[in-house]
């Protein structure tokens, strides 16, 4: 019997470890705004879990692990970590970084950061990060060019296929455009390039964590959209066999409050509105000392295990002679307690991983953070950061996804600090040389992608034509055919 109990305990431990690993990957991908909703769902789902009151200590919001509460709002030398030597004051580098955990009581109001990108720019920049061939880029940019300011795509894929064929000289069919529309619809903000409100809602709901409420919301929009549009919850209740009150709650929280019917407005118009993001980090420069500091912002609530569940869990752990009913309750209490503990630990790991990732990026790119000049960015791969923080590269990929940092030079995406090593140069240096080649070309006989590729090879860059075309698209430089027409 002891062996069976041991086996069951081992299996439960393994299950919890796998669940914790899966959950960590999920929360790393989310920004703070998405985390707020996700945490609310978890608090409702796990009965042993509750939010701490404002006057209680926060045990996971610091990016560098647990710290004493009295140190939360102070920057002291002991908070600083030597980016080169690991903290040896005798050999301290001229740049350092540390976690500064601001509490909710601080009178500090970080401004919402605004980038200087229009909706079209924002979408085009995301396309530039994808591995698309020249034809796919042309189709995708044609789709983006037809997206209205509110985020909707009103032209049909057959019409866009005709535009690309006759205006851009690339013979494409509707099937190719449909495939690229799926790619564009996967970009941010969620819901972009929808053909109608129903599709817009589904695109956004399918990006959410698959909770029972989200699944129910998807079913309502997918199968009963007309009844939803008419607010006929009594009809929905009969047709779906669901409680009318629950349907109204799902509509209130997952659809009415959780869906933006005009996703393009979240980014802005093509003309004069900027895309607003709230950074996850601050990197600040002390101009007198030349020191850099890294702050992971506290934007998610702290959680704790409720006192009643903690007491019941402790009681059941010490008792063995229990009735059948008590054993059932024991399993429920202990399962809820373990799930709550696991989720709190996952949040701690999330904060620590995010802080370590940002700190490693600063350590690798100090010249840029001091100058603000993109030419100072060094070649950097995600594997390099993964090795520095002792994590798998997939963890780093999730940690930098959809995350932003406020620097002295503006708001930057964490992904912008990565670029492949091209014969000892960064992609930004290749970009500069590519722009110079185009600026200095004979406008009546512009350089083709093949010619640009050859010129870059002469400069020491071993690049494929496809890569050159991708870089040209990322820089929003038209093809040689279009440039020749523009010169006439």
N, C-alpha and C positions, 0 to 999 in steps of 0.2 A: 504493500500500500504506500509505503514511503517512497518507493521508486516511482510509482504512478504520480504522486504529488510533485516529486522533483521534475518529472518529465513535463507535467502540465505547467509548472512554474517556468521552466526553460522555454517552452513554446510561447508562453505569454510574453516573456521578456524579449524573445526574438521578434514577436509580432509588434511589440511596442517600439523596438529599435528600428524596424523597417518603416513603421508609420511615422516615427520622428524624422527619419531621413527624408521620406516623401514630403512631409509637411514643411521641412526646412527649405527644400527646393521650391515649394509653392510660395512661401512667404518671401523668399529672396527676390523673386521676380516682381513683387508688388511694390509700388511706391506708397508713400504714407497715406495718401487719400484712399487708395484701394485697401490698405491695411485697416483703416478705421472701420470700414464696412465689414471686412472679413472678421475682425475682432468682435464686433457686435454680434455677428452670426454665431461665433464660437461661444460667446457668453450665454446666448440663448440656448445653444445646443448642449453645452456641458453644464449641468446643474451645479457642480462643485466650484465652478469658475465665477469670479466676480471682479468688477473693477475696483481699484483702490480709491479711497476718498482722496481729495486734493491735499489733505494735510498728512497723508501717509507717505512713507519713503518709496522711492522708485528704484527697484532693484535690477532693472535690465535696460534702462534707456541710455546708459552710457555705452559708448561704442567700444571701450577697451576693457569691459568686464565690470565686476562689482567694485564700487568705490564707496567710501564712507560718505554719509549724507552731508556732513558738514563741509565736504570738499566740492560739492556739486557746483557751486557758483563761483569758485575761486580758481584763478590760474596761478599755480605755484610752480617753482622750478621742478619739484618732484613729479608734476604732471607731464613734464616734457620728456620726449623720447628722442634720443639722438638718431637721426635718420641714417647715419653712416656707421656709427660705432655701437649703437644699442644703449647709450646712456652714460658713457664714461666722460665725466666733466673735463678731465685733463686733455681729451682729444675731441671735444665737442665741435661738431660741424657748424658752419655758419647758417645752416637752416635746420630747424627742428620741427617736430609736430607732436601734438598731444590731443587727447579728447577733452573737450570742455562740455560738461553735461549741464545745460541750462535747465532749471526746474520750471515748472508751470507758474511759480510765484514771481519769477523775474519780470521786471518791467522792461521787457525787450520785445520789440515788435519788428520782426524781420520783414522787409518789404517783399511783396510778391515780385518775383523777377520776371522781366519781360525781354524776350529775345526780339531781334529785329527781322523776323521772318514772317512773310505772309503765308496764307494757306498753301498756295502753290509751291512756294519755296520749301515749306515744311515737309510737304509730301515728296517733292523732288529730291530733297536731301536724303530722305529715308530710302528712296529707290536707289540712290547712289551707293548705298551700303550693301545692296543685294547683288548676288552673282547672276546677272542677266546679260544675255547676249545683245548685240546691237539692235536686232529687230524687236526683241522683247522690251528693250528700253524705249524705243520709238513708240510702240503700242502703249506702254504704261504711261508715258508722258502725254500721249494723245488723250488717254482717259482722264488723267489729272487735269489737263487743259480744258476739259468739258465739264468738270465738276463745278456746280454753282456755289456761290458764296455761303449758302447754308449747309453745304456738304453733300447735296444730292446730285446724282447723275441722271439727267433727264433724257439724254440721247441714247438710242439703242446701240447695242454692240455691232449690229450690221451697218449702221450709219458710220460708226467710228472706224470700222474695217474699210469702208469706202473712202473715208478721209485719208487714212494712212496710205491706201493704195494709190489714190489719185494725187494727193497733195505732197506726200513724202517720198513717193516712188518705191515703196516696199509693198509687194503683193502679199496681202494677208487675208485670212478668212475669218468668219465670225467665231469659229472654234478657238482660234488663237487669241482673239480679243477676250472671249469668255474666260480663258485661262488666266490672262493677265489681270482681268477684273478681280478675280479671286485674290491675286497678289495685292492689288491696290486696296481692296477691302480689308486686308490683314494689317494695314498700316494704322498708325495713330492719327487722329483720335478714333476710338471705336465707333462704328456706324458710318464711317465715311464711304462715299461712293455708292450708297444705297439707292435703289431705283424708286422706292416708295417707303412710307412710314413703317409698314409691317416688316420689310426687310431691314430697315434701319434699327428697329427694336430688336430683331433677332440677332443681328450682328453684334449688338452690345451685350445682350443677355448671354450669348455663347462665349463671350470673353470672361464672364464672371466665374468664380469658383462654383463647381457643380453641387450646390446644396439642394436639399429637397424643395425649398421655396423657389430657387432659380429654375429647377427642372419643371416645376409646376407652371411658372411664369412662361417658360418657353413653350410648353404644351398649349397654354391659353392663346398665346400670340400666333403660334403655328397653325392650330386647328380651329380656333374659335374667335378669330380676329373681329368678325362682324359683330358678334355678341359683345365683345370687349369694347368695341368702338361705341356701341349703343348703351354701354354700362348696364347690360342686362344680366346682373349677377344671379338672379333667381333662375334664369334660363341656363346660365353656365353651370349652376349648381346641379340642376336636373340632368343636363347632358353629360357632365363629367363625373357625377356621383360624388361630389366633394361638398364639404360644409360651406355654405354661402359666406359666413363670417371669415373663414380662412381665405377664401378667394379674394374677398375685399382687402384683407391684410396683405396678401401677396401683391395685389395690384398697387396698394398704397406704398409699400416699401421697395418692391423690386421693379415696378414699372413707372408709376407716377414720379417717385423720387429718385429712382435709380437709372432712368433713361433720359438722355438728352435728345429731344426730337429734331434738333437742328445742330448736328455735331460740328458743322463748319464754323458755327458761331463761337465754339470753344477756342478756335484758333484765330479767327478774325477774317476780315475781308482781304481780297487781293490788293486793295488799294492802300488802306491806311491803318488797319488794326493789327496789333501784334499778338503772337501766341504767348499766353501766360502760363508759366510753370512755377511751382514752389520748390526751390532746391532742397535736396536731402542733406547737403553738406555746406559748410563754409570753409574756405581756405583764405586766411588773412595774412597779410604781409606787414611786418613791423619794419618800416623804412629805416629806422635808426639802427637796428641790429641786423637787419636782413633775415630775420627768422620768419618761417612760415608755420602757421598753426592750422590744424585740422579740427573742425567741430562737426560732430554728427548731431543734427537737430533732434530735439525731443518733440515729435509730433504724434506719437501714438500713446494711448493710455496704458498705465501700468495695471497689471492684473495680480490677483492673489487667490488662494484657495479659501473658500468661505470657512469661517470658524466652526460652524456646525458640522460640516463634512470632515474637517480635520480632526475634531474630537471623536466623531463616530468611527472614522478610519482607525484612529489610535486604539479605541475600545475593542473593535473587532480583531485587530491584530493580536491583542493579548488574550482573547477568548477563544477556546477550542470547542468546548461542549455547547453546541448551538442546535436549536431545532431546525427543521427543514425550512420553515418560513424565515428564520433568522439567517440561515445560510444563504438563502436567495437574496435577502436584503444586503448581507455582507458582500456578496459578489457585486451587486449594483453599486454599493457605496465605494468599494475599493476600486472598481473599474472607473467610476467617475473621478475619484481622487487621482488615479494614475493618469488619466487623460488630461486632467487639468494641470497636473505637475509637468507632464510632457509638453503641453502647449506653452507653458510659462518658460520652460527650458529652451524651447524652439525660438521664442522671441529673444531670449538672451543671446542665443547663438546667431540669430539674424543680425542683431545690433553689432555684435563683436565682429562678425564676418564683414559687414558693410564698412565699419570703421577701419578694419585692417586692410581691406581692399583699397579704400580711398587713400590711406596713409602710404601704402606701397606705391600707388600711382604718383603721389607727390614726391616720394623718394626717388622714383625713376625719372620724373620730369621736372626737377627743380628749376632748370633754366627757364622753362616756359612760365612757371608761376611767378618768377621774379621779373620777367620782361613783358609777358603778354604777347610775345611774337611767336606765331605758329611755326615759324622756321626753326625755332629752338626746340620743337618737339622731336624727341629721339624715336627711332624705330622701337616699337614696344608691342609685344604680343601678350594675349591673355594667359598663355602658358607660363610666361615669365612671372606674372603676378601670382599665379596659382602656386608656383614653386616657392615664392617668397613667403606666402601666408600659410603654406602647408595644406592646401586644398586642391581638389580636382578642378580642372579647367572649366568643367560644366558649372561648378559653383560660382566661379568668377563671372562666367557669362551671364548667369542669372543675377548676380549682384550688381552688375553695371547696367542691366536692362532697364530702360525707362527711368534712369536716375540722373539727377543734375546737381551741379555744384556751383555755388556762388563764389567767384574768384574776384580779385581786384580788377580784373579786365572784363568782367561780365559773367553771364551764366553760360555754363558749358555742359554738354552731355558727357557723361563718363566715357561713352564709346568714342568720343572724339580724341581721346588721348592715346588710342591704339592705332598703330599702322604697321604694315609689314616692313621688314628690312629689305630694301631694294639696293643691293650692292653697297651696303653701308649707309644708305640714305633713307630718310623717312618718306612716306607718301606725300607729305606736305612739300618737301623739297622737289619731288617730281612734279607736283602740281605747279609750283612756281616756274620751273623750266618749261613745262608744257604751255603755260600761258604766254611765256616770252616767245616761244616759237610761233605761236599763232599771231601774237601782236606784231611780230616782225616779218611775217610772211608776205608774199606778193598777193595783194587782195584780189587781183584779177585771176590768179592761179593759186588758190589756197591749197595748203598741204592736206593730202588725204590721210586717213588713219594709218595706212601703210607707210606713207612718207614720214609722218610724225614718229612712227615706231622706229624707223631707220635712223632718224635724227637723234632720238633719245638713246638709241643703242650706241651711236657715235659719242654721246656724252657719258657713256658708261653704265647706262641702265639697261639691263637685260629684261625686256618686257615683251609680252605677246601682243599682237595687234588687238585682240579682244580686250586686254587690260587697258591699253591706251584708249580704246573707244569708251570703256567704262569710266575712265578718269575724265575724259573730255565731257561726257554726259554729266558727271558729278559737278564739273566746273560750269555747266550750262553753256558750253561752247557748241554751237550748231555744227552739223556735219559740213564737210567741204562743199557739198552740192548747195546747201542752203547759204553758206557763207559767200559762195560765188554769186548767187542770185542777189544777195544783199549788197554786194559791191557794185552792181550794175546801176 
